[in-house]
Amino acid sequence: MAGAAVIARGGSLACSHQGNASVVSVSSRLTVGGKGVLLSGKESGLDFAVCTNQTTSSPSSPAPCVSDAATAGLATKLTVGGTAVLLAFANGSTHPKVTPAAIGTWSVGGAGQSKLTAV
């Protein structure tokens, strides 16, 4: 079974409203090319810059997305201190920073490295 790239510092997540979030909160216990890897739980709470989500109120105003926990893409064979690392096919839902507004989804925009893969 071929593995997927492990997400590392410098990787990015993309929301369904064209926003992006940089991966910066990583583990220093496992590094790839000097970059720490993203552990499960650290993907939650990321703000998506340039997100086009708007409130449903009138007049509308910006309601940028915030990431929720991954629902897929956690490694089953690679952990750091018992916590799974996130893989390039990870995804999850988002919630708006301001309500009322639409919820959305996030996916990996880029893993930030291509040397280490896992399943």
N, C-alpha and C positions, 0 to 999 in steps of 0.2 A: 504494500500500500504506500503510495507516494504521500509525503507529508506536505503541509502548507507552511509558508513562512511565518515565523514567530514575529509578533509586532514588537518593535523596539523604539526607543527615544528617537524622535524625528519622524516617526510614522504619523499618519493622520486618519481621522474619522470624518465621514461626510454625512450630513443629514439630508433628509428627503426634500428640504427646502433650499438646497444648493449652498448650505453653510459648511464650514469646515472647522475642525478642532485639532490642534496639535497634541501629540502624545509627549508629555513632559514628566509626569509622575510615574517613575519606573523603579524597578528593583535594581540595586547595585550588587546583589548577590549572584546574579547571572548576567553576563554581558556578552555582546556580540560585536566585535570590532570596536570595543570601548563604549558601546551603547547599552544601557540597561534595558531589560525587557518589561513589557506591560503585563502585570498580574491581574487576575480576575478581581474585580472590585474597584480597581483604579480607573476603569473606564467610565464609571458612574460620576455624574456631576460635572462633566466637561461642557463648557459653553461653546456654542458654534458661532464663529465670526461670519459675517456677511450672510447670515441666514435671512431668507426673505419671508419667513412666517410673520403674519399680521394678526392682530386681535380681530375678533368677529364683531366687536362693538363699532358704533358709528360716532365719530370718525375712527377709522382704524389706526393702530399704531404698531410699531415693531414689537414682536413677541418672539425673540430668538429661542431656538431649541436648546435644551440641556439634556445630556445623555443619561439614560437609565442603564441598569446592568445588562450585560450581554445575555442573550437567550440562546445563542449558538456560537460555536467557534472557540470553545475552551479545549485546551489540549487534555487528552486523557492519559498520556504517557509521560508528559514533561511537567513537573511542578517545581516550585521554589518554596521551600519550607512548608510543603503540603498544599500550596495554593497553585492552581492551574495557571499557565501562561495563556495569553490570547493569541489566536492564529489569524491569518490574513482573511479568512472567510467569516470572522466574527460579525455579529450584527445584534441589534436590539431596538428598543423603542426610545422615543424622546418625549419630553414634556415641555410645554412652553414656559418660559421664564415669567411671562405675564399672561393672565387669563382675562376674559375667555379667548381662547385661540385653539387651533387644531394641534393635535398630537402628531407625531411623525415617527420616522424610523431612522436608524443610523447604520452605516456599513463602513468597512475599512476603505479609506481612500488610498492608502499606501502603507506597507509594513515597516518602512524605514530601514530595512536590511534584507538581504537575500541569501545570506550564508547559512543560517540555521533554520531547519524545518522540523516539524513535529507532527504527531497525530494525536 
